[in-house]
Amino acid sequence: MANTLLKVNDLKVAYGGIQAVKGISFEVNEGELVSLIGANGAGKTTTLKAITGLQPVAAGGIEFFGRSIKGQGAWDLVRQGLVMVPEGRGVFARMTITENLQMGAFSRQDSEIPDDIDKVFGVFPRLKERRNQLAGTLSGGEQQMLALGRALMARPKVLLMDEPSMGLSPILVDKIFEVVAEIHSRGVTILLVEQNASRALALADRGYVMESGEITMAGEAKALLNDPKVRAAYLGE
């Protein structure tokens, strides 16, 4: 039986009087790629922010490797191996590509950081070509690659990805999903939040459907991909 690395139990998150997440529960097991899909405003990003300590939790529990992490800061969670690629990339615009990658390894003290930077450049040759370029001058697709690479520099045990394909051209969307699949093939456990339901479920082992702050469906990704309700609501059929 697979180890459960991340477990969310009856999570509730509120903004003032508005309950954005209404008591959801789900888990991510070791080695899995789990997709959380849903329309804009469903509460997906809020869920990730709550897990990573960026948004206060109103109620419920969050466990990482069997221990409660509710209320811990994002910086502590990165050190423990829970790392997020945020929506909107969030690169350090006035730093170079190489400096951004070095910042991804800020919590590390080992001597293998240069080797890991080379590995990121192996995945993203375009970043290697521009290694001394300021991140703020990169295209949206290049910034997304950099955000992914920066997260990998922290050597995540669970990687949370928030809308990695948002705003990208079809060619770059293909590239990003190829990289997500490659990262997963290397053994990294992933929780993928994505509006592109067909692409997300095609990559995933399991999936959850979120609507208006609640999880309304869950199951094997292939089953969800072929479910008439999911296809009608998210795949335009």
URUR-V16817 format. One record per residue. RES is the residue in three letters. OMEGA is omega in degrees with one decimal (NA if undefined). D_CENTER is the distance of its C-alpha to the mean C-alpha in Angstrom with 2 decimals. Layout:
RES_OMEGA_D_CENTER, RES_OMEGA_D_CENTER
This chain:
MET_-176.7_24.12, ALA_175.7_20.49, ASN_175.0_19.41, THR_-178.3_17.08, LEU_-178.7_14.60, LEU_-179.4_12.84, LYS_177.7_15.14, VAL_-174.5_15.22, ASN_175.6_18.83, ASP_-177.1_20.38, LEU_175.9_17.97, LYS_179.2_19.59, VAL_-177.8_18.66, ALA_170.5_21.26, TYR_-174.7_21.96, GLY_179.5_25.67, GLY_-177.3_27.30, ILE_178.5_24.51, GLN_-175.5_22.47, ALA_177.6_19.03, VAL_-164.6_17.74, LYS_174.2_20.72, GLY_-177.8_20.54, ILE_177.4_17.72, SER_174.2_17.37, PHE_179.6_15.09, GLU_177.4_14.20, VAL_-177.2_12.20, ASN_-177.6_14.77, GLU_177.7_15.10, GLY_-177.9_14.43, GLU_161.6_12.83, LEU_-177.8_10.22, VAL_178.9_9.92, SER_172.8_9.32, LEU_-175.2_9.79, ILE_179.6_11.97, GLY_-179.1_14.50, ALA_175.1_16.44, ASN_-179.2_15.94, GLY_-178.2_16.86, ALA_-178.8_16.08, GLY_-175.6_14.22, LYS_-179.3_10.60, THR_176.9_9.54, THR_177.7_12.30, THR_179.3_11.08, LEU_179.3_7.89, LYS_178.1_10.47, ALA_-179.8_12.90, ILE_-173.4_11.08, THR_174.1_10.57, GLY_-179.1_14.11, LEU_179.9_13.87, GLN_-179.7_15.63, PRO_178.7_18.64, VAL_179.2_18.82, ALA_-179.5_22.01, ALA_177.8_22.36, GLY_-176.0_20.95, GLY_175.0_19.38, ILE_179.9_16.20, GLU_175.7_16.81, PHE_-173.5_15.20, PHE_174.6_17.53, GLY_-179.7_20.03, ARG_179.9_20.41, SER_176.4_19.82, ILE_-177.9_17.46, LYS_177.7_18.19, GLY_177.7_19.30, GLN_179.8_18.21, GLY_-178.9_17.16, ALA_-178.4_13.88, TRP_177.4_16.05, ASP_-177.3_17.26, LEU_176.6_13.99, VAL_178.8_12.97, ARG_-179.9_16.41, GLN_177.5_15.83, GLY_176.6_12.82, LEU_-168.2_9.95, VAL_-179.0_7.83, MET_166.4_5.22, VAL_-170.3_5.19, PRO_170.7_7.00, GLU_179.6_8.59, GLY_171.6_11.80, ARG_175.4_10.98, GLY_178.0_13.06, VAL_175.7_14.98, PHE_-167.1_18.28, ALA_-175.9_20.59, ARG_173.8_23.80, MET_177.4_22.70, THR_176.0_22.93, ILE_-179.2_20.28, THR_179.8_21.59, GLU_175.8_21.61, ASN_179.4_17.95, LEU_176.5_17.18, GLN_177.6_19.70, MET_176.4_18.04, GLY_-180.0_14.86, ALA_-173.5_17.40, PHE_-176.4_19.18, SER_-177.8_19.04, ARG_179.4_20.50, GLN_-173.7_24.25, ASP_-175.5_24.75, SER_-173.4_26.51, GLU_-178.3_23.99, ILE_177.2_21.91, PRO_177.8_23.96, ASP_179.9_23.47, ASP_174.8_19.67, ILE_177.7_19.99, ASP_177.8_22.21, LYS_177.2_19.72, VAL_178.3_17.12, PHE_175.4_20.09, GLY_177.9_20.88, VAL_-176.5_17.62, PHE_-179.6_18.03, PRO_179.9_21.83, ARG_177.8_21.73, LEU_178.9_20.29, LYS_179.2_23.07, GLU_-175.3_25.64, ARG_-168.4_24.62, ARG_-179.5_23.83, ASN_-179.7_26.22, GLN_177.7_25.23, LEU_-175.6_23.91, ALA_-178.7_20.26, GLY_-179.7_21.47, THR_-179.8_23.64, LEU_173.4_21.04, SER_179.1_20.25, GLY_179.4_17.09, GLY_178.4_16.08, GLU_177.5_17.05, GLN_177.6_15.13, GLN_175.2_11.85, MET_-179.6_13.01, LEU_178.3_13.88, ALA_176.8_10.64, LEU_179.7_9.13, GLY_179.1_12.42, ARG_178.1_12.55, ALA_179.8_9.52, LEU_-180.0_11.31, MET_177.8_14.43, ALA_-177.9_13.57, ARG_-174.8_13.77, PRO_169.6_10.87, LYS_169.6_12.01, VAL_-179.8_8.73, LEU_176.5_5.49, LEU_-177.5_2.55, MET_-175.4_1.27, ASP_175.4_4.51, GLU_-176.7_7.48, PRO_-177.6_7.68, SER_-173.8_11.18, MET_173.4_12.55, GLY_-177.2_16.01, LEU_175.6_16.37, SER_-179.9_19.50, PRO_-179.9_19.71, ILE_-179.8_20.33, LEU_174.1_17.26, VAL_177.0_15.11, ASP_-178.4_16.77, LYS_-177.9_16.07, ILE_-179.7_12.31, PHE_173.2_12.20, GLU_-179.0_14.77, VAL_177.7_12.77, VAL_178.5_9.78, ALA_179.8_12.77, GLU_178.6_14.43, ILE_179.8_11.81, HIS_-179.3_11.84, SER_178.1_15.61, ARG_176.3_15.91, GLY_179.1_15.02, VAL_176.5_11.51, THR_-171.8_10.12, ILE_165.3_6.73, LEU_-173.6_5.45, LEU_173.0_4.81, VAL_-170.3_6.12, GLU_174.6_8.80, GLN_178.4_12.45, ASN_-169.7_13.71, ALA_-176.7_14.48, SER_-179.7_16.70, ARG_-178.7_14.47, ALA_-178.3_11.53, LEU_178.4_14.21, ALA_-180.0_16.09, LEU_-165.2_13.52, ALA_168.9_12.73, ASP_178.6_15.05, ARG_-179.9_14.82, GLY_174.1_13.74, TYR_177.0_14.23, VAL_-177.6_15.71, MET_178.3_15.59, GLU_174.9_18.58, SER_175.2_19.98, GLY_-179.3_18.13, GLU_172.6_18.94, ILE_-174.0_17.73, THR_178.5_20.50, MET_176.7_19.86, ALA_177.5_18.30, GLY_176.1_19.18, GLU_-173.9_18.95, ALA_-179.0_16.93, LYS_179.1_20.18, ALA_178.2_22.10, LEU_-178.9_19.85, LEU_-179.6_19.93, ASN_-179.3_23.70, ASP_-178.1_24.18, PRO_-179.7_26.46, LYS_179.0_24.92, VAL_-179.1_21.40, ARG_179.7_23.03, ALA_-174.2_25.16, ALA_-170.0_22.58, TYR_-178.3_19.64, LEU_174.6_21.27, GLY_-179.6_24.39, GLU_NA_26.85
